[in-house]
Structure formats: C-alpha cells, structure tokens
Amino acid sequence: MKIETAPDLSFFALLAKLGSMTATARELGVTPPAVTKRLSLMEQRLGVRLVNRTTRRISLTNEGELYLAQATQILASIRDMEESVSSGRAAPKGLLRVNATPGFGRTRIAPLVSRFAHRYPEVEVELHLTDRPISLVEEAYDLAIRFGELPDTRLTARKLMSNRRFLCASPAYLNQAGEPQTPAELHRHRCILHRQNDDVYGTWRLQKGKAVELVKVRGAVSSNDGDIVLNWALEGHGIVQRSEWDVAKYLASGRLKEVMTDYRLPDADLYVYYLSRSNLPAKVRAFIDFIAEDFRAPSA
C-alpha cells in the first residue's frame, strides 16, 4: 500500500478549507480537472468517498471528516518537528496563527501584532478574532489571548495582566433607580447582559468573604459584544458587569460608578495560551516574550 505523503494531506486540507474545486485549482495554479483527478485518485486508493460534490461547492463525507482530522494532526506534527529543529535560529520565521476576542483584539492586540511584524519580517502573522470557544489543537492556532482560564489541560498559560471585574452603572440610572446594596436587590434592577459562551447566561456570581451567591438577573437589553453593553451602561440602561480594563477610565471620570463594593466578582485576568511543548518554535516563543514585555511596559 502506498503511504500518504505530506503533499497529499496538504492538498486535501486546502480543498476542505476552500470548499471548492475551482478555488483549490486557482490556489494551486492548476486546472479544475487536475484537482478532480487528484481527488479521485485519493478516493480510489482509500476505497471511500471523501467529499460530496455539488455544482459549486463540496462537503465532506463522514470519512472525509475523519481523514481531515487525522491529516490536520499529521501536518501539525510535521510543522512542529521542522520548527523544533530550527528553533535555535536567530530569526523566527513561518506562519503564526493567533486568536483573540473581537473588541480587545481590535484595540490592543492588532496594534501589537503590527509592531511584532515590523520587528520580525520573516514571520507571517494571522490574527483571528472570535467570541466563541476555540480549540488550539483542532483549529491549528499557535496561541490564544483570552480573559479568564481555559479548561484545557493540554495548554500552557502565561499571565499577562491582572484584571478585576466590577458591577457599575451610570449616575443617571442610579439616581433614578437607586443603588443596590445586596445581591437580592439586583432582582428589582435593570441589568445589562453580556451573552458569552463560557458563562451561564444571566447569572452573576458575587462573593463576600467566604460566602458566594449566584444571582439570576434580568434586563431589557443584551448583546454578545462587550463594547455594546458598555455603551448601553454609559447611556443609562442599567447595571453592567465589566472588567477593570474596560471601565477604569469611566470610573475615574465619573461617567460610571461602581456599586456593591463589598462584593467581589470572578476575576478576568488576561492570559496567553499555547500548546505544552518541550521546545517551543522560535516564532511562538518570540511572540509570547514580545506580548509579555508589552504588557509589563507602563501605559503611554
């Protein structure tokens, strides 16, 4: 039996990513019939159908999904092996895939990536911004920059910044609705809800001493975008749960006021996550050191 080669695996991974014979042919610089023939030869050799063909798009069969998952892991292993061998090179190089959340990624990480790219021109950085939970292994990211801890023991975390959470509201809202003093009083207040995949929706966790209370809150507005819910708080729509990074300047200026200061919310510390490896690729190590140094530096 012929052993699969890396080019065969790369070809199928590209086809699955683009979802089109024509697009794959364009990317490879060949004709669509050549792509069709190559795929047919793979299917004949394996004895299974890997994709379902339609007029414009393709979709993976169950066998194709399994093949892609294995191919992705093998290609990642090959890449890691090559990068480990060359990790001692002075200049990091190659593709670096970074994931971050949308709002923070746009305002803080994108400028940092720009400076990193100028310093290391041989590194090609892909910055992907997503709110949903991700898998570094399955989605082939080199690292992720996230608030809070990720429940994946395969990852190593490096803390970049401490970041407390607060309950706060605009003075206009508090003048009209009053200021809550206990978790129970939140039931009669309008609360602005941030829909996040990693949190129980509409449930806030407050701690005073060793006592922890889970409070189910309600409100007239909610969003999965952190910037939107912050703006709604500034406009007087209710009480919001936000992190120190988001609201520090508004608390300092008086546009927002912290409420229930005797209670503590779960922290939202900032971490960079990456796969646990004995020898990190030079590009990954360089980026982690770069971002850690940037967060240690005093703000301008």
N, C-alpha and C positions, 0 to 999 in steps of 0.2 A: 504494500500500500504506500502511496506517495505521502510524505509528511508535508503538512501545510507549511508554507513559508510566510514570513512577515509581510511581504507584498500582498499575498492573497488576503490576509487578515486585514491589512490596511485598506485594501480595495473594498471589502465588504463593510467595514466600519464607515468608510466615506459614503458608500451607497446608502446605508441605513440613515446616516446623518442628513444627507441631502434629500432622500426620499424620491429621487427621480433619476431615470436612466440618462435623460438628456443633460441634466445638471451635472451628473457624475462624469459624463463624457466630456463636457466643457471643462470641468475642473482638471481632468487628467490629460486633456489635449488630444483625445481620440474621438472616433465616431461613435454614435449611439449603438450601431450594430456590433461594434467591437466590445462594448460594455455588456450587451445582451449575451454575446457569445461567451465571454469570460464567466458571467454568472451561470450560464447553462452548464459549462464545463465543471464548475464547482458543484452544482447540484447533482450532476451525473456522477461525479466522483464520490459524493457523500451518500447518494441514493435517497435524498429527501428534497422537497421543495422548500427553499429558504424564504422566498417572497411571493406575495400575491401581486400579480401585475394588473394594472388598470391602464386606461388611456393616457393619463397624465402622471399619476403617482403610483408608488408601490407601497405595500405594507408588509411587515414581517409576519411570517407564519410562527407558530409556537416553536418549531425547530429553528427558525431564523432568529427568534429572540434569544434562545439558548446559545446558539452559535455566536451571536453578537456579544453576549455577556462574557463568554469564555474568551473571545477574541480581544475584547477590551482589556481584560485582565492580563492576557499574554503580552499585548502591546505595551501595557503599562510596566510590566516586569522587564521587558526588553529595554524600555526607555530608562527605567531606574538603574538597570545594570550598566548601561552606557554612561549615565550621568555619574554613577558612583565611581566608575573607573576614571572619569575625567574630572572628578570633584576637586582635585588638587590644583586645577588650572587657576591662574591668577584672575582671569576674566570670566565671570559667569556668562553663560550663553544658552540659547534654546528657548522653547516656548514655556511660559509661566502662566498658569491659569489661576486667577484669583477670584474669590466670591465674597461679596459684601451685601449688606442690606441697602435698599434704594436710597433713602434720604441721607444716611450717614455716608454711603458710598459716593454719592454725588458731591457732597460738600467737603468731605475730609479725605477720603481715600483716593478719589480721582486726581486731585492735585498732587498727592503724594506719589502716585504711580507716574505722573508726568515727570517729577523730579528724578525718580528712580530710573526711568527710561533714558533720561539725558545722561545720567551717570554711567549706566550700563547699556550702551547701544547695541550690544550683541544679544541682549535678552528681549524676546518678543512677549509683551505682556497682554493677556486677555483679561479684562475686568468685567465680570458678570454680576449684575445686581438683581437679587431675588429676595422676596419676603418669605417664601416657603422654606421648609426644612430641606436641607440638601445632604447628599452623601458624597464625601470626597472620593471614596473608592469607586462607586458606581458611575459618577458623573465626571470622573477624571480631573478633579480640581487638585492643584498642588497645595492650596491653603485657603482658609476662610477667615474672615474678620467679622466677629459676631459679639453681640452683647449677651451675657449670660453663658452658662456652661452647657456644652453639648453632651447629650447622653450617649457617647460612643467611646468605648474603651480602647478602640484601635487608634485613637487620635492623641496627640500630644498638644498641650495648651501652654501658651506663654501669655501671662497677663500684661496688658499694655496700659491699662488705666482703671483706677477705682471710679465707680460711678453709682451714687445712691439714687434711689427713686423717692419721689415726693408726691403727696396729694396737694394740688393747688387749684386756685380759681381766681378769676378777675375780681377786683374790689367791687365792681358794679354788680356782679352776681351775688357776692356775699352781703352787700348792703341790702339787696332785695330779698334774698332767701335766708339770710342768717348764716352763721358759721358753725358747722358740726363740731361736737366735742368728743363723741364716741362713735364706734362703728355702727351701732344701732341707728344713730341719727342719719346715717347715709341713705337709709331707705326712703326718707322723705325728700331727698335732694335729687336734682337732675345731675346725672353723671355722664361724662363723655367717654364712650367706649372705643378702645383700640382693639380691633379684631386681629389677633396674632395666632399663628398656628401652634405655637408652643405654650400658650396659656389657656386656661379654662375660661371660656368667654363669659364676661360679665361677672366674674368672681375676683374680688380683691382680697389679698392676704395681708393682714395687719398684725403686728406683734408689739406687745408692751411687756417688757420684762421677759418672762418665760411663757406668758400666755399668748397664744396665737388664735386669731379669729378670722374665719373666712366669711366674707360678706358678699351676698348677691346684690348687685346694684343695677339700676335701670337708668335709661336716658333717652332723649328724643333723637340723638344723632350718634352715629358710629361710623368708623372707617378703618380700613386696613392700612392707611397711610398715616405715619406718625406726624408729619408736618401739618396735615389737615386737622387732626384732632387738637394739635397745639394751637392752631389759628382759631379754632372754634372756642377754645378756652379763653383766649385773648379777647374774643368778641362777646364773652359773657354767657355762653351756653351752658355752663355748669362746671362741675369739679372734674379734674382730669388727673390721671396717674402718669407722670412723666419722669424722666431721668434728669439728674443734675446737669448732664451735658446739654440737654435740650432747653432747660428753663432757667439756668443760673442768671443769665443776663436780664431776664424778665422779672425774676425775684429781686434782683439788685435795683432795677429801675422802678419797681412798684407796680408794674403792669400786671403781675401775678402775685398772689400771696399764698404762702404755704399754710395749710390747715392741718389740724390734728398732729401737732408737732411732737406729742408724747408717744406717738406710734411710729413704728419703723416698717417699711415695705421691703420686699426682697431686693437686694442689690442687683444692678445691671452692669457689672464690671465688663470691661472690654477685653477680649482675648483674640489672639491669632491662633488658629488651629491648623495642624498639619499631621500627616501620617507619621506614626512612630517608625523611625528607621535608624539603623546603626550609623549610616553615613548619609547625611542629607546632601542632595545635589547642590552644587555651588550656587545656582540661581535662587533656590529656595532659601538657603542659609543667608545669602546676601540680602534678600528682600526682608526676611524676618529681622535681621540686625538693623536694616535701614529703617523699618517702620518702628521698631522699638526705640531707636535713637531719636526719631522724630517725636514720639510721644513723651520722651523724657525731657526734650528741649522746652524751655519756657515759651508760652504763647506770645505771639507778637502783639 
